[in-house]
Amino acid sequence: MATGEASPRDGVLDCARHGPQPATFVCRHLADSLASGASVGFFTSGDPGTPRADAWCAACEARVQATGGEWTDESEWFAGVTMICGACYDQVRALQRGRPG
């Protein structure tokens, strides 16, 4: 996984692999899948106006559904939300949807 420094002022992450990119947020399981290639599922908030909406894996989705669709402190802890760059996000989304990244 390529991470880097983010600038809260402009929402840009300086990714070690891709250089300056928009900052995005995913669960740690999705971030880890970049390195492992593991299929973990891909869920988003579904905001059509956001090209890279916050995303999480099937295990995180199961935790949220177990609480009636609500994110709780426990499910947020389990998710371990992490910041990755937009290009890494696109790669993990393609990997989880079975398309070449």
Backbone as CSV, one residue per row, in Angstrom:
resi,resn,N_x,N_y,N_z,CA_x,CA_y,CA_z,C_x,C_y,C_z
1,MET,0.847,-1.170,0.000,0.000,0.000,0.000,0.889,1.228,0.000
2,ALA,0.535,2.179,-0.787,1.290,3.413,-0.831,0.560,4.473,-0.026
3,THR,1.200,4.944,0.999,0.640,6.030,1.790,1.634,7.172,1.772
4,GLY,1.233,8.283,2.289,2.132,9.431,2.319,1.570,10.493,3.229
5,GLU,2.024,11.691,3.025,1.596,12.805,3.845,0.394,13.487,3.205
6,ALA,-0.579,13.814,4.028,-1.772,14.506,3.543,-1.731,15.952,3.982
7,SER,-2.285,16.796,3.159,-2.448,18.194,3.509,-3.929,18.427,3.809
8,PRO,-4.281,18.627,5.084,-5.692,18.824,5.407,-6.284,20.038,4.709
9,ARG,-5.441,20.966,4.336,-5.904,22.191,3.697,-6.538,21.916,2.348
10,ASP,-5.942,21.018,1.566,-6.450,20.812,0.216,-6.857,19.380,-0.093
11,GLY,-6.811,18.469,0.881,-7.257,17.105,0.667,-6.389,16.309,-0.284
12,VAL,-5.102,16.659,-0.355,-4.182,15.974,-1.252,-3.224,15.124,-0.438
13,LEU,-2.987,13.912,-0.912,-2.054,12.990,-0.285,-0.850,12.854,-1.206
14,ASP,0.354,12.975,-0.657,1.560,12.778,-1.447,1.932,11.307,-1.344
15,CYS,1.434,10.512,-2.269,1.621,9.063,-2.264,3.034,8.708,-2.710
16,ALA,3.639,7.774,-1.999,4.992,7.329,-2.350,5.034,6.696,-3.731
17,ARG,3.944,6.096,-4.158,3.897,5.422,-5.453,3.370,6.315,-6.573
18,HIS,2.357,7.133,-6.279,1.666,7.876,-7.329,1.864,9.392,-7.290
19,GLY,2.590,9.889,-6.303,2.776,11.331,-6.184,1.522,11.989,-5.621
20,PRO,1.366,13.295,-5.814,0.206,14.002,-5.271,-1.099,13.482,-5.878
21,GLN,-2.011,13.089,-5.001,-3.308,12.537,-5.408,-4.370,12.993,-4.415
22,PRO,-5.641,12.954,-4.819,-6.699,13.226,-3.842,-6.651,12.184,-2.720
23,ALA,-6.883,12.613,-1.500,-6.930,11.705,-0.357,-8.290,11.012,-0.323
24,THR,-8.284,9.699,-0.041,-9.514,8.922,0.077,-9.441,8.088,1.347
25,PHE,-10.573,7.539,1.759,-10.632,6.773,3.000,-11.244,5.400,2.759
26,VAL,-10.556,4.366,3.252,-11.008,2.984,3.129,-10.723,2.258,4.440
27,CYS,-11.371,1.109,4.623,-11.056,0.302,5.801,-9.669,-0.311,5.622
28,ARG,-9.075,-0.720,6.724,-7.726,-1.279,6.676,-7.666,-2.560,5.860
29,HIS,-8.773,-3.290,5.795,-8.803,-4.548,5.048,-8.678,-4.292,3.545
30,LEU,-9.335,-3.233,3.061,-9.183,-2.865,1.654,-7.768,-2.373,1.379
31,ALA,-7.248,-1.542,2.273,-5.884,-1.045,2.098,-4.894,-2.208,2.052
32,ASP,-5.066,-3.175,2.950,-4.168,-4.335,2.981,-4.295,-5.184,1.728
33,SER,-5.466,-5.197,1.106,-5.669,-6.026,-0.080,-4.837,-5.546,-1.268
34,LEU,-4.403,-4.299,-1.241,-3.527,-3.812,-2.312,-2.238,-4.620,-2.371
35,ALA,-1.694,-4.926,-1.218,-0.434,-5.681,-1.164,-0.673,-7.179,-1.306
36,SER,-1.762,-7.673,-0.719,-1.981,-9.122,-0.695,-2.719,-9.651,-1.917
37,GLY,-3.500,-8.793,-2.562,-4.316,-9.230,-3.686,-5.555,-9.988,-3.262
38,ALA,-5.843,-10.009,-1.952,-6.982,-10.749,-1.420,-8.305,-10.128,-1.865
39,SER,-9.273,-10.984,-2.100,-10.617,-10.540,-2.427,-11.388,-10.381,-1.122
40,VAL,-11.741,-9.147,-0.774,-12.412,-8.884,0.503,-13.755,-8.174,0.335
41,GLY,-14.157,-7.911,-0.892,-15.416,-7.206,-1.134,-15.212,-5.705,-1.169
42,PHE,-16.190,-4.990,-1.694,-16.066,-3.539,-1.842,-17.440,-2.896,-1.689
43,PHE,-17.618,-2.114,-0.643,-18.856,-1.403,-0.355,-18.540,0.077,-0.187
44,THR,-19.465,0.934,-0.595,-19.280,2.373,-0.415,-20.547,2.998,0.135
45,SER,-20.420,4.260,0.489,-21.568,5.014,0.982,-22.564,5.283,-0.132
46,GLY,-22.158,5.061,-1.376,-23.072,5.187,-2.499,-23.406,6.606,-2.898
47,ASP,-22.641,7.572,-2.455,-22.888,8.958,-2.822,-22.526,9.142,-4.294
48,PRO,-23.538,9.321,-5.178,-23.252,9.409,-6.612,-22.431,10.642,-6.989
49,GLY,-22.415,11.659,-6.154,-21.656,12.863,-6.445,-20.195,12.765,-6.035
50,THR,-19.815,11.635,-5.447,-18.450,11.442,-4.978,-17.814,10.297,-5.762
51,PRO,-16.841,10.594,-6.612,-16.247,9.532,-7.423,-15.483,8.490,-6.613
52,ARG,-15.006,8.868,-5.447,-14.270,7.936,-4.581,-14.832,8.027,-3.163
53,ALA,-16.054,7.550,-3.017,-16.716,7.577,-1.711,-15.985,6.665,-0.735
54,ASP,-16.091,6.970,0.561,-15.498,6.108,1.588,-15.895,4.662,1.298
55,ALA,-14.938,3.740,1.474,-15.187,2.343,1.109,-14.754,1.395,2.216
56,TRP,-15.401,0.217,2.261,-15.089,-0.796,3.256,-15.342,-2.175,2.663
57,CYS,-14.846,-3.186,3.354,-14.896,-4.572,2.876,-16.158,-5.292,3.365
58,ALA,-16.302,-6.544,2.949,-17.456,-7.361,3.336,-17.491,-7.627,4.843
59,ALA,-16.348,-7.837,5.461,-16.324,-8.083,6.910,-16.809,-6.849,7.670
60,CYS,-16.409,-5.675,7.226,-16.878,-4.436,7.860,-18.372,-4.251,7.602
61,GLU,-18.822,-4.559,6.392,-20.249,-4.459,6.067,-21.074,-5.368,6.973
62,ALA,-20.585,-6.572,7.232,-21.294,-7.500,8.115,-21.408,-6.919,9.524
63,ARG,-20.359,-6.273,10.007,-20.399,-5.653,11.344,-21.439,-4.538,11.394
64,VAL,-21.483,-3.745,10.332,-22.438,-2.637,10.284,-23.865,-3.178,10.194
65,GLN,-24.085,-4.182,9.386,-25.428,-4.753,9.252,-25.898,-5.398,10.554
66,ALA,-24.969,-5.921,11.334,-25.320,-6.536,12.623,-25.846,-5.512,13.620
67,THR,-25.584,-4.235,13.372,-26.077,-3.167,14.251,-27.171,-2.359,13.559
68,GLY,-27.887,-3.013,12.644,-29.000,-2.342,11.979,-28.566,-1.319,10.954
69,GLY,-27.376,-1.469,10.403,-26.898,-0.545,9.383,-26.211,0.689,9.921
70,GLU,-25.938,0.695,11.211,-25.297,1.859,11.849,-23.837,1.571,12.143
71,TRP,-22.998,2.559,11.868,-21.593,2.471,12.286,-21.534,2.759,13.777
72,THR,-20.859,1.909,14.523,-20.699,2.078,15.967,-19.210,2.240,16.277
73,ASP,-18.895,2.544,17.522,-17.488,2.628,17.916,-16.766,1.322,17.620
74,GLU,-17.434,0.191,17.895,-16.813,-1.116,17.673,-16.577,-1.374,16.174
75,SER,-17.563,-1.068,15.333,-17.383,-1.319,13.900,-16.341,-0.359,13.311
76,GLU,-16.288,0.858,13.813,-15.265,1.794,13.342,-13.876,1.339,13.773
77,TRP,-13.765,0.812,14.996,-12.482,0.271,15.445,-12.079,-0.906,14.557
78,PHE,-13.025,-1.812,14.288,-12.753,-2.972,13.450,-12.311,-2.533,12.049
79,ALA,-12.952,-1.519,11.505,-12.630,-1.036,10.156,-11.228,-0.434,10.098
80,GLY,-10.818,0.255,11.144,-9.499,0.879,11.134,-9.311,1.764,9.911
81,VAL,-10.221,2.689,9.718,-10.207,3.539,8.529,-8.826,4.148,8.320
82,THR,-8.383,4.070,7.087,-7.065,4.589,6.730,-7.175,5.430,5.465
83,MET,-6.221,6.317,5.287,-6.202,7.191,4.131,-5.270,6.602,3.072
84,ILE,-5.767,6.551,1.839,-4.926,6.157,0.711,-5.152,7.169,-0.413
85,CYS,-4.279,7.166,-1.382,-4.421,8.129,-2.468,-5.498,7.677,-3.451
86,GLY,-5.940,8.592,-4.291,-6.978,8.292,-5.267,-6.587,7.196,-6.242
87,ALA,-5.337,7.162,-6.668,-4.894,6.117,-7.599,-4.875,4.752,-6.915
88,CYS,-4.450,4.692,-5.657,-4.499,3.433,-4.905,-5.945,2.991,-4.722
89,TYR,-6.848,3.933,-4.451,-8.277,3.641,-4.320,-8.795,3.005,-5.608
90,ASP,-8.452,3.603,-6.740,-8.905,3.063,-8.022,-8.388,1.644,-8.227
91,GLN,-7.159,1.391,-7.818,-6.587,0.051,-7.941,-7.307,-0.950,-7.046
92,VAL,-7.575,-0.584,-5.796,-8.247,-1.516,-4.892,-9.687,-1.754,-5.340
93,ARG,-10.350,-0.728,-5.845,-11.721,-0.906,-6.352,-11.720,-1.875,-7.539
94,ALA,-10.782,-1.696,-8.457,-10.696,-2.600,-9.621,-10.371,-4.034,-9.164
95,LEU,-9.456,-4.186,-8.223,-9.098,-5.505,-7.703,-10.315,-6.184,-7.088
96,GLN,-11.065,-5.469,-6.300,-12.197,-6.061,-5.603,-13.390,-6.315,-6.531
97,ARG,-13.418,-5.652,-7.638,-14.491,-5.883,-8.609,-14.053,-6.836,-9.718
98,GLY,-12.855,-7.427,-9.541,-12.386,-8.437,-10.469,-11.878,-7.919,-11.790
99,ARG,-11.472,-6.644,-11.813,-10.914,-6.070,-13.036,-9.436,-5.807,-12.827
100,PRO,-8.648,-5.861,-13.866,-7.218,-5.541,-13.712,-7.048,-4.115,-13.209
101,GLY,-6.112,-3.934,-12.267,-5.854,-2.605,-11.716,-4.875,-1.890,-12.548
